[in-house]
Amino acid sequence: MALPKAVKNTFGAAGVVQRCQLHKRRNVMDLLADEYKRSADQRIRAAHAMKEYDKAKAQLLKTVEWLEEINPSAAASLRGVWKKR
């Protein structure tokens, strides 16, 4: 992942890389069987629509737990949003 590395090299620990919600959703969907895509997309979109960070994060973490049972790679992709925070 070149962008996070470049940000870290330039700004150190204070550097922040904001992930695109659309691309993150697409990354997760690409890892799922068709039967789970609609539900996963609805869950992620609902969290992204929330106004309060803590509630949105809690909803996304619930989605990660759900994904763990279905596809650990998809769960890891979504969990990657909070790496190193």
N, CA, C and O atoms as CSV, one atom per row, in Angstrom:
chain,resi,resn,atom,element,x,y,z
A,1,MET,N,N,0.841,-1.170,0.000
A,1,MET,CA,C,0.000,0.000,0.000
A,1,MET,C,C,0.889,1.236,0.000
A,1,MET,O,O,1.400,1.661,1.036
A,2,ALA,N,N,1.052,1.781,-1.155
A,2,ALA,CA,C,1.993,2.875,-1.336
A,2,ALA,C,C,1.565,4.165,-0.652
A,2,ALA,O,O,2.399,4.854,-0.064
A,3,LEU,N,N,0.281,4.506,-0.717
A,3,LEU,CA,C,-0.162,5.775,-0.142
A,3,LEU,C,C,0.064,5.839,1.371
A,3,LEU,O,O,0.655,6.808,1.847
A,4,PRO,N,N,-0.383,4.848,2.140
A,4,PRO,CA,C,-0.124,4.917,3.584
A,4,PRO,C,C,1.366,4.996,3.917
A,4,PRO,O,O,1.766,5.705,4.840
A,5,LYS,N,N,2.179,4.268,3.164
A,5,LYS,CA,C,3.625,4.300,3.401
A,5,LYS,C,C,4.186,5.694,3.123
A,5,LYS,O,O,4.997,6.202,3.898
A,6,ALA,N,N,3.763,6.304,2.034
A,6,ALA,CA,C,4.239,7.644,1.687
A,6,ALA,C,C,3.807,8.673,2.726
A,6,ALA,O,O,4.585,9.554,3.092
A,7,VAL,N,N,2.584,8.565,3.197
A,7,VAL,CA,C,2.096,9.494,4.232
A,7,VAL,C,C,2.909,9.321,5.506
A,7,VAL,O,O,3.318,10.304,6.125
A,8,LYS,N,N,3.145,8.069,5.901
A,8,LYS,CA,C,3.921,7.805,7.117
A,8,LYS,C,C,5.345,8.342,6.975
A,8,LYS,O,O,5.879,8.944,7.907
A,9,ASN,N,N,5.954,8.129,5.822
A,9,ASN,CA,C,7.321,8.611,5.610
A,9,ASN,C,C,7.402,10.136,5.616
A,9,ASN,O,O,8.402,10.711,6.045
A,10,THR,N,N,6.349,10.778,5.139
A,10,THR,CA,C,6.336,12.231,5.048
A,10,THR,C,C,5.928,12.897,6.354
A,10,THR,O,O,6.554,13.865,6.786
A,11,PHE,N,N,4.882,12.381,6.980
A,11,PHE,CA,C,4.309,13.044,8.142
A,11,PHE,C,C,4.505,12.295,9.462
A,11,PHE,O,O,4.129,12.798,10.521
A,12,GLY,N,N,5.081,11.119,9.405
A,12,GLY,CA,C,5.287,10.342,10.615
A,12,GLY,C,C,3.974,9.835,11.190
A,12,GLY,O,O,2.995,9.666,10.463
A,13,ALA,N,N,3.954,9.597,12.483
A,13,ALA,CA,C,2.778,9.038,13.155
A,13,ALA,C,C,1.581,9.980,13.093
A,13,ALA,O,O,0.442,9.534,13.239
A,14,ALA,N,N,1.813,11.261,12.883
A,14,ALA,CA,C,0.718,12.231,12.845
A,14,ALA,C,C,-0.053,12.177,11.526
A,14,ALA,O,O,-1.156,12.716,11.433
A,15,GLY,N,N,0.512,11.536,10.518
A,15,GLY,CA,C,-0.152,11.460,9.219
A,15,GLY,C,C,-1.376,10.562,9.259
A,15,GLY,O,O,-1.365,9.510,9.897
A,16,VAL,N,N,-2.422,10.978,8.580
A,16,VAL,CA,C,-3.670,10.222,8.531
A,16,VAL,C,C,-4.054,10.005,7.074
A,16,VAL,O,O,-3.979,10.921,6.256
A,17,VAL,N,N,-4.463,8.786,6.765
A,17,VAL,CA,C,-4.930,8.457,5.423
A,17,VAL,C,C,-6.424,8.173,5.526
A,17,VAL,O,O,-6.839,7.239,6.213
A,18,GLN,N,N,-7.215,8.967,4.853
A,18,GLN,CA,C,-8.662,8.757,4.855
A,18,GLN,C,C,-9.020,7.796,3.734
A,18,GLN,O,O,-8.619,7.984,2.586
A,19,ARG,N,N,-9.764,6.788,4.073
A,19,ARG,CA,C,-10.178,5.802,3.082
A,19,ARG,C,C,-11.496,6.215,2.446
A,19,ARG,O,O,-12.370,6.766,3.115
A,20,CYS,N,N,-11.632,5.955,1.184
A,20,CYS,CA,C,-12.873,6.227,0.463
A,20,CYS,C,C,-13.900,5.154,0.832
A,20,CYS,O,O,-13.635,3.958,0.707
A,21,GLN,N,N,-15.064,5.594,1.283
A,21,GLN,CA,C,-16.107,4.649,1.698
A,21,GLN,C,C,-16.555,3.770,0.527
A,21,GLN,O,O,-16.775,2.571,0.701
A,22,LEU,N,N,-16.687,4.346,-0.634
A,22,LEU,CA,C,-17.123,3.582,-1.797
A,22,LEU,C,C,-16.123,2.487,-2.136
A,22,LEU,O,O,-16.509,1.341,-2.367
A,23,HIS,N,N,-14.849,2.832,-2.167
A,23,HIS,CA,C,-13.837,1.827,-2.489
A,23,HIS,C,C,-13.744,0.759,-1.415
A,23,HIS,O,O,-13.527,-0.411,-1.730
A,24,LYS,N,N,-13.902,1.134,-0.159
A,24,LYS,CA,C,-13.871,0.144,0.914
A,24,LYS,C,C,-15.036,-0.830,0.756
A,24,LYS,O,O,-14.863,-2.042,0.886
A,25,ARG,N,N,-16.234,-0.287,0.472
A,25,ARG,CA,C,-17.398,-1.168,0.270
A,25,ARG,C,C,-17.155,-2.110,-0.905
A,25,ARG,O,O,-17.444,-3.304,-0.825
A,26,ARG,N,N,-16.627,-1.571,-1.985
A,26,ARG,CA,C,-16.344,-2.408,-3.160
A,26,ARG,C,C,-15.339,-3.508,-2.823
A,26,ARG,O,O,-15.498,-4.653,-3.247
A,27,ASN,N,N,-14.314,-3.159,-2.065
A,27,ASN,CA,C,-13.309,-4.157,-1.679
A,27,ASN,C,C,-13.952,-5.295,-0.895
A,27,ASN,O,O,-13.646,-6.465,-1.126
A,28,VAL,N,N,-14.840,-4.950,0.030
A,28,VAL,CA,C,-15.520,-5.969,0.835
A,28,VAL,C,C,-16.433,-6.806,-0.061
A,28,VAL,O,O,-16.422,-8.035,0.015
A,29,MET,N,N,-17.217,-6.148,-0.904
A,29,MET,CA,C,-18.159,-6.862,-1.777
A,29,MET,C,C,-17.439,-7.835,-2.708
A,29,MET,O,O,-17.937,-8.927,-2.981
A,30,ASP,N,N,-16.270,-7.434,-3.191
A,30,ASP,CA,C,-15.508,-8.296,-4.106
A,30,ASP,C,C,-15.104,-9.615,-3.457
A,30,ASP,O,O,-14.833,-10.591,-4.158
A,31,LEU,N,N,-15.061,-9.655,-2.141
A,31,LEU,CA,C,-14.649,-10.864,-1.429
A,31,LEU,C,C,-15.818,-11.765,-1.038
A,31,LEU,O,O,-15.611,-12.886,-0.572
A,32,LEU,N,N,-17.039,-11.282,-1.227
A,32,LEU,CA,C,-18.210,-12.016,-0.766
A,32,LEU,C,C,-18.923,-12.775,-1.880
A,32,LEU,O,O,-18.899,-12.380,-3.046
A,33,ALA,N,N,-19.557,-13.874,-1.485
A,33,ALA,CA,C,-20.447,-14.590,-2.399
A,33,ALA,C,C,-21.667,-13.703,-2.657
A,33,ALA,O,O,-22.044,-12.895,-1.808
A,34,ASP,N,N,-22.269,-13.858,-3.812
A,34,ASP,CA,C,-23.401,-13.020,-4.203
A,34,ASP,C,C,-24.515,-13.011,-3.164
A,34,ASP,O,O,-25.160,-11.981,-2.966
A,35,GLU,N,N,-24.751,-14.123,-2.505
A,35,GLU,CA,C,-25.857,-14.210,-1.554
A,35,GLU,C,C,-25.694,-13.294,-0.337
A,35,GLU,O,O,-26.676,-13.014,0.350
A,36,TYR,N,N,-24.477,-12.824,-0.060
A,36,TYR,CA,C,-24.231,-11.969,1.101
A,36,TYR,C,C,-24.003,-10.498,0.752
A,36,TYR,O,O,-23.993,-9.642,1.636
A,37,LYS,N,N,-23.824,-10.212,-0.512
A,37,LYS,CA,C,-23.449,-8.854,-0.913
A,37,LYS,C,C,-24.494,-7.809,-0.538
A,37,LYS,O,O,-24.143,-6.746,-0.025
A,38,ARG,N,N,-25.757,-8.088,-0.783
A,38,ARG,CA,C,-26.799,-7.090,-0.511
A,38,ARG,C,C,-26.864,-6.758,0.973
A,38,ARG,O,O,-26.918,-5.587,1.350
A,39,SER,N,N,-26.858,-7.779,1.807
A,39,SER,CA,C,-26.940,-7.547,3.250
A,39,SER,C,C,-25.708,-6.805,3.762
A,39,SER,O,O,-25.823,-5.884,4.570
A,40,ALA,N,N,-24.537,-7.207,3.290
A,40,ALA,CA,C,-23.308,-6.537,3.719
A,40,ALA,C,C,-23.314,-5.080,3.289
A,40,ALA,O,O,-22.958,-4.194,4.066
A,41,ASP,N,N,-23.718,-4.835,2.053
A,41,ASP,CA,C,-23.751,-3.469,1.553
A,41,ASP,C,C,-24.727,-2.616,2.357
A,41,ASP,O,O,-24.420,-1.469,2.682
A,42,GLN,N,N,-25.885,-3.156,2.677
A,42,GLN,CA,C,-26.870,-2.421,3.478
A,42,GLN,C,C,-26.318,-2.090,4.860
A,42,GLN,O,O,-26.509,-0.979,5.356
A,43,ARG,N,N,-25.644,-3.038,5.474
A,43,ARG,CA,C,-25.073,-2.823,6.813
A,43,ARG,C,C,-24.005,-1.732,6.792
A,43,ARG,O,O,-23.983,-0.854,7.655
A,44,ILE,N,N,-23.132,-1.797,5.811
A,44,ILE,CA,C,-22.047,-0.812,5.720
A,44,ILE,C,C,-22.605,0.570,5.385
A,44,ILE,O,O,-22.185,1.567,5.973
A,45,ARG,N,N,-23.538,0.636,4.453
A,45,ARG,CA,C,-24.150,1.921,4.090
A,45,ARG,C,C,-24.865,2.546,5.286
A,45,ARG,O,O,-24.782,3.756,5.500
A,46,ALA,N,N,-25.562,1.725,6.058
A,46,ALA,CA,C,-26.275,2.238,7.237
A,46,ALA,C,C,-25.292,2.858,8.226
A,46,ALA,O,O,-25.554,3.922,8.787
A,47,ALA,N,N,-24.166,2.190,8.433
A,47,ALA,CA,C,-23.154,2.728,9.348
A,47,ALA,C,C,-22.579,4.032,8.807
A,47,ALA,O,O,-22.387,4.987,9.559
A,48,HIS,N,N,-22.309,4.074,7.525
A,48,HIS,CA,C,-21.739,5.284,6.916
A,48,HIS,C,C,-22.714,6.458,6.966
A,48,HIS,O,O,-22.291,7.614,6.949
A,49,ALA,N,N,-23.991,6.178,7.027
A,49,ALA,CA,C,-24.997,7.233,7.074
A,49,ALA,C,C,-25.189,7.815,8.476
A,49,ALA,O,O,-25.829,8.854,8.638
A,50,MET,N,N,-24.640,7.152,9.474
A,50,MET,CA,C,-24.796,7.622,10.849
A,50,MET,C,C,-24.015,8.900,11.081
A,50,MET,O,O,-22.945,9.097,10.505
A,51,LYS,N,N,-24.551,9.766,11.922
A,51,LYS,CA,C,-23.943,11.066,12.198
A,51,LYS,C,C,-22.902,11.006,13.314
A,51,LYS,O,O,-21.971,11.812,13.337
A,52,GLU,N,N,-23.052,10.065,14.232
A,52,GLU,CA,C,-22.139,9.980,15.375
A,52,GLU,C,C,-21.075,8.910,15.124
A,52,GLU,O,O,-21.388,7.760,14.820
A,53,TYR,N,N,-19.820,9.314,15.259
A,53,TYR,CA,C,-18.691,8.417,14.988
A,53,TYR,C,C,-18.763,7.134,15.807
A,53,TYR,O,O,-18.611,6.041,15.262
A,54,ASP,N,N,-18.993,7.258,17.115
A,54,ASP,CA,C,-18.986,6.071,17.978
A,54,ASP,C,C,-20.063,5.068,17.582
A,54,ASP,O,O,-19.830,3.860,17.600
A,55,LYS,N,N,-21.239,5.569,17.225
A,55,LYS,CA,C,-22.321,4.675,16.808
A,55,LYS,C,C,-22.009,4.029,15.466
A,55,LYS,O,O,-22.265,2.842,15.266
A,56,ALA,N,N,-21.463,4.806,14.560
A,56,ALA,CA,C,-21.098,4.264,13.245
A,56,ALA,C,C,-20.017,3.201,13.384
A,56,ALA,O,O,-20.092,2.148,12.751
A,57,LYS,N,N,-19.020,3.472,14.204
A,57,LYS,CA,C,-17.951,2.495,14.414
A,57,LYS,C,C,-18.496,1.228,15.043
A,57,LYS,O,O,-18.114,0.127,14.647
A,58,ALA,N,N,-19.386,1.367,16.021
A,58,ALA,CA,C,-19.985,0.192,16.666
A,58,ALA,C,C,-20.753,-0.642,15.639
A,58,ALA,O,O,-20.685,-1.871,15.652
A,59,GLN,N,N,-21.479,0.030,14.757
A,59,GLN,CA,C,-22.233,-0.684,13.719
A,59,GLN,C,C,-21.291,-1.402,12.759
A,59,GLN,O,O,-21.545,-2.542,12.371
A,60,LEU,N,N,-20.216,-0.744,12.380
A,60,LEU,CA,C,-19.249,-1.393,11.491
A,60,LEU,C,C,-18.560,-2.572,12.174
A,60,LEU,O,O,-18.291,-3.587,11.531
A,61,LEU,N,N,-18.278,-2.449,13.450
A,61,LEU,CA,C,-17.667,-3.571,14.182
A,61,LEU,C,C,-18.628,-4.751,14.281
A,61,LEU,O,O,-18.194,-5.902,14.233
A,62,LYS,N,N,-19.918,-4.488,14.418
A,62,LYS,CA,C,-20.914,-5.569,14.390
A,62,LYS,C,C,-20.906,-6.245,13.026
A,62,LYS,O,O,-21.037,-7.464,12.920
A,63,THR,N,N,-20.752,-5.443,11.998
A,63,THR,CA,C,-20.693,-5.994,10.642
A,63,THR,C,C,-19.438,-6.842,10.469
A,63,THR,O,O,-19.482,-7.887,9.819
A,64,VAL,N,N,-18.334,-6.408,11.036
A,64,VAL,CA,C,-17.099,-7.207,10.985
A,64,VAL,C,C,-17.330,-8.555,11.660
A,64,VAL,O,O,-16.925,-9.590,11.131
A,65,GLU,N,N,-17.976,-8.551,12.820
A,65,GLU,CA,C,-18.250,-9.813,13.525
A,65,GLU,C,C,-19.122,-10.731,12.668
A,65,GLU,O,O,-18.876,-11.935,12.595
A,66,TRP,N,N,-20.134,-10.164,12.025
A,66,TRP,CA,C,-21.004,-10.942,11.142
A,66,TRP,C,C,-20.196,-11.513,9.977
A,66,TRP,O,O,-20.348,-12.681,9.617
A,67,LEU,N,N,-19.341,-10.681,9.396
A,67,LEU,CA,C,-18.527,-11.129,8.269
A,67,LEU,C,C,-17.529,-12.220,8.658
A,67,LEU,O,O,-17.201,-13.081,7.842
A,68,GLU,N,N,-17.053,-12.187,9.885
A,68,GLU,CA,C,-16.106,-13.221,10.345
A,68,GLU,C,C,-16.677,-14.617,10.136
A,68,GLU,O,O,-15.947,-15.548,9.797
A,69,GLU,N,N,-17.988,-14.761,10.339
A,69,GLU,CA,C,-18.641,-16.062,10.186
A,69,GLU,C,C,-18.798,-16.450,8.716
A,69,GLU,O,O,-18.851,-17.634,8.382
A,70,ILE,N,N,-18.872,-15.459,7.855
A,70,ILE,CA,C,-19.145,-15.687,6.440
A,70,ILE,C,C,-17.858,-15.758,5.619
A,70,ILE,O,O,-17.654,-16.675,4.823
A,71,ASN,N,N,-16.997,-14.762,5.839
A,71,ASN,CA,C,-15.778,-14.652,5.042
A,71,ASN,C,C,-14.746,-13.837,5.822
A,71,ASN,O,O,-14.806,-12.608,5.826
A,72,PRO,N,N,-13.810,-14.506,6.477
A,72,PRO,CA,C,-12.805,-13.790,7.268
A,72,PRO,C,C,-11.995,-12.762,6.470
A,72,PRO,O,O,-11.556,-11.759,7.034
A,73,SER,N,N,-11.791,-12.994,5.177
A,73,SER,CA,C,-11.047,-12.022,4.373
A,73,SER,C,C,-11.830,-10.726,4.213
A,73,SER,O,O,-11.249,-9.642,4.258
A,74,ALA,N,N,-13.140,-10.826,4.028
A,74,ALA,CA,C,-13.981,-9.634,3.927
A,74,ALA,C,C,-14.004,-8.899,5.270
A,74,ALA,O,O,-13.969,-7.669,5.315
A,75,ALA,N,N,-14.064,-9.661,6.351
A,75,ALA,CA,C,-14.037,-9.051,7.686
A,75,ALA,C,C,-12.718,-8.305,7.898
A,75,ALA,O,O,-12.714,-7.189,8.417
A,76,ALA,N,N,-11.614,-8.907,7.503
A,76,ALA,CA,C,-10.306,-8.268,7.660
A,76,ALA,C,C,-10.214,-6.999,6.815
A,76,ALA,O,O,-9.614,-6.012,7.240
A,77,SER,N,N,-10.799,-7.023,5.638
A,77,SER,CA,C,-10.786,-5.836,4.786
A,77,SER,C,C,-11.524,-4.685,5.450
A,77,SER,O,O,-11.034,-3.556,5.465
A,78,LEU,N,N,-12.702,-4.965,6.000
A,78,LEU,CA,C,-13.466,-3.911,6.662
A,78,LEU,C,C,-12.785,-3.483,7.960
A,78,LEU,O,O,-12.769,-2.297,8.289
A,79,ARG,N,N,-12.231,-4.426,8.686
A,79,ARG,CA,C,-11.537,-4.107,9.934
A,79,ARG,C,C,-10.326,-3.238,9.679
A,79,ARG,O,O,-9.936,-2.462,10.551
A,80,GLY,N,N,-9.726,-3.346,8.519
A,80,GLY,CA,C,-8.545,-2.568,8.171
A,80,GLY,C,C,-8.749,-1.066,8.244
A,80,GLY,O,O,-7.782,-0.303,8.261
A,81,VAL,N,N,-9.995,-0.642,8.287
A,81,VAL,CA,C,-10.306,0.790,8.410
A,81,VAL,C,C,-9.725,1.355,9.694
A,81,VAL,O,O,-9.335,2.522,9.738
A,82,TRP,N,N,-9.663,0.537,10.741
A,82,TRP,CA,C,-9.218,1.050,12.051
A,82,TRP,C,C,-7.813,0.625,12.416
A,82,TRP,O,O,-7.382,0.855,13.546
A,83,LYS,N,N,-7.096,0.021,11.512
A,83,LYS,CA,C,-5.728,-0.387,11.822
A,83,LYS,C,C,-4.909,0.821,12.276
A,83,LYS,O,O,-5.029,1.914,11.722
A,84,LYS,N,N,-4.093,0.608,13.271
A,84,LYS,CA,C,-3.145,1.606,13.773
A,84,LYS,C,C,-3.826,2.857,14.306
A,84,LYS,O,O,-3.249,3.943,14.256
A,85,ARG,N,N,-5.037,2.720,14.813
A,85,ARG,CA,C,-5.712,3.869,15.428
A,85,ARG,C,C,-5.851,3.620,16.899
A,85,ARG,O,O,-6.392,4.460,17.619
